[in-house]
Amino acid sequence: EQTRSMLLPLLAERFQLKTHTEYRTLPVYELIVVKGGPKFKLSADQTKSIWGDSSYYSSKSNIKFVTKALSMASLAKDLSEWANRPVIDKTGLVGNYDLTLQWTPDDAPASTDADSALSIYTAVQEQLGLNLQPAKGPVETLVVDHAAMPSGN
């Protein structure tokens, strides 16, 4: 949001850019609890901000996300980046949670160990007891009303 607020005035001046935001119904994922319930525990620390304390480890073959005191809304936002689609929290879970999630990215080199090659979707279900269910929902989009060739320096 901070980058956006700095970038838009620059683009508006340089390209006579005129934009507005609006909500459109687009493909999303709804984050829901699967039968059997979540496989993570409520954090002992409920005083932290909704963003929690997160660590993200990445190698060519897998990604590991470890967090303490994270809200489900924040988890949905993080999953949006990895699932390449907005994720809406529909779990109904309140509070902050400690959890670990490990998966193999889509662009990882082929592995001979089938057990280690979990997609983000399978990992969310097996490791967290949640599901990314395809749906359609409101997504805030940036609409370009006008743009022109840049003026000279």
N, C-alpha and C positions, 0 to 999 in steps of 0.2 A: 504494500500500500504506500509506503514511504517513497520507494523508487518511482511508482506510478505518479505520485503527486509532484515529483521533481521533473520527470520526463515529459509529461503532457504539456506544461507551459513552453518548454523548449521546442517540442514538435509543433505546437500551435503557432509559435512565432516564425519558425524556419519554413514550415510547409503550409501555413495558413490552415492548419488542421482544425476542423470542427468535429466534435464527437459528442455522443451522449451514451448513457448506459440504459439498458432495458432488460427485463427478464424475458427469456424465451424458453419454451418447453423443449428440452434436449435429452439425449440419453444420459442417464446417471446410474450410479449404484446406490442402493440402499443398504446400509450396514445394519444387519439384524442378528438377533441371538438365535442360534440353532437349538433344536431339541436337545435337552441335556444341560443347557445353560453354559455360561462362560467358563473358560478354563484358566482364569486369572483371578487374583485376589484384590480386594480393596486395599489401597495404599494405607500404611500406618500414618502417613503425613497427609492430612486433608487440608492443610493451610497453604500449600503452594498454589501458584497461579495455575490456570487451566492448561498451560503449556508444559508443565512438568519439567523434569530433568531427563533429557534424551541423549542417547549415543547412537551413532549410525556407523556401522562398519561395512565396508564394501571391498570385495575382491572380484576378480574376473568371473569366479564361479558362484559366488553367493553374496547375499546381503543379510546383515543382522541388525535389527533395530531393538534396542534395549531402552526401556523408559521406566521412570518412577514418578508416581503422582500425576498421571496423564488423564485428562477427561476424555470421554468418548467423542465429543465434538472435535477435540484436537486430533484424536486418532483418525477420525474420518477425514480431516483436512490433510494429514500426512498420507493416508492411503490414496487420496485423490491424485497426488503427485506420482505415486508408483503404479496406479491402475490406469493412468492417462484418461481419467474421466472423473467428474465431480462425484464425491461420495457424501451421502446425506445420512447423518446419524439417526437411526430409527430403533436403536436398542432399548431406549427407555431407562438405561443405566445412568444413575447420577453419582457424583463423587469422582475421585481420582483413583487411578489403578496403576499397579506395577505389572508390566508385561514384557515379554520377549517374543520377537517374531523373526524367523529366518526363512529365506526363500532364495530361489535361483532366478535371476532376471531373464527375461525373454531372449536377450541378445548374448547370453553367456555361451561359451564354447560347449560343444556336446560333451556330456559326461558319461562314463561307463557305469557309474554308480547311480542306479535308478532311484534309490532311496533319497539321495541328496538333491535330486532335481525336482523340487516342489515349486509350482507356480505361486505367485502371490495369493491367488484365489484359494488354492488348496491349503496353503500355509495358514491363512486367516481362519479357515474352517477347522483344520486339524489342531492347530496350536492355540487358538484363541477361543474356539467354540462360537465363532461368529460367521456370518456369511455375507458376501458381496452379491446382492441380488440385483440383476439388471432391471431398470425401470425407466420411466420418463419423468422429469421433474423440472422445476424452475431453475434456470442458471442465469446469473447476471452476465451479460455480454456487453462488450464495447462496440458501438456502431459508429462507423465513420460517415459523417454527413458531407464533408468536403475536404479535399486535399489538393494542393497545387505543387508545381515544380518549385524547388527551393530557390530563394533569391540568392544573388551573388554575395560573397563575403565582404 
